[in-house]
Amino acid sequence: MSGTRLADGDICGPIQGLGGMGMTVFNLGSINADYVYQVPHLPAPGETLATTKMSRGLGGKGANMSVAAARAAAHVCHIGCLGPDGAWAAERLLEYGVDTRFITTQSDSTGHAIIAVDTSGENNILLYPGANHKNTQEAIGAALSQANAGDWLLMQNETNNQSYAAATAKTLGLSVGYAAAPFDAQAVQAVMGSLDLLILNAVEAEQLHQATGQSPAQLPVRDIIVTLGAEGCLWYGIEGQQQFEAIAVEPVDTTGAGDTFTGYVLAGLDRGMPMAQAISLGIKAAGLMVTRLGTADVIPDLKDLQDAQLI
């Protein structure tokens, strides 16, 4: 049985248990309506700027990562909240292969983002969290009770009750991954003791260093990935540090590239890939993503990577 009817507190999607379906990524994540505006340059303070194009699509770091992981052939259960105006977003996630049974509706409106993208592909973003901050411990616990030891919990800093989710996941034997954006040092420190994987960019890594006095290599997390944009990324693991180069592309829109990378890395790990192989896959997917305009709706799948001769 499947469905997308969303009433307050209801869940959408199939209701059968998860047993026998293999490894699963549970993603406690945001779901947004992304309003993307193309502009000749990013606006300066006090500047009024005419846009050249506008579109609405599915976004939010959580939704982006769920779609990316699903398109990388992982089984993904999204845990999150929508407003009464968000049924279209749940339907879109289901269409893209994400298990939506643990998405609930709340009285607040669906989260949304206003994204300005300039001609070089750079962006700035205004974010309204809305229903994304209405996740209850009861709903999170009900979702994670369906997990098996060895599954993954993925989170970002666009939802509430992250510490509860991380602690519950560890108690149940899940691995826990955290993408530290939007960055808040206290939010990272609150979940760090439960983390197996931390993903952050170079600016966030430096901010965390300032807050904790610890470099990425010194943090008490098994695996840490520091993304470097066009320079690729650094992986800090138990065997030391390894650098991965980005692929050379002509960027159109960098929005969602980091989320695509994270989703692909988690999907690779969930499928049993070594970390280095999962990172390489994520870099290729992110590289292809920046050649496209949009967010969740245009995240590449494995066939796209094959067609581009990246895998």
VENBELGI-V704078 format. One record per helix or strand of 3 or more residues. SS is the DSSP state (~ for helix, > for strand). FROM is the first residue (numbers start at 1). LEN is the number of residues. If there is no record, write none. Layout:
SS|FROM|LEN, SS|FROM|LEN
//
This chain:
>|24|5, >|32|7, >|53|7, ~|61|11, >|75|8, ~|87|9, >|99|7, >|111|7, >|123|6, ~|130|4, ~|137|8, >|152|5, ~|162|10, >|175|5, ~|185|10, >|197|5, ~|202|11, ~|216|3, >|223|5, ~|229|3, >|233|5, >|240|5, ~|257|14, ~|275|15, ~|296|3, ~|302|6
//
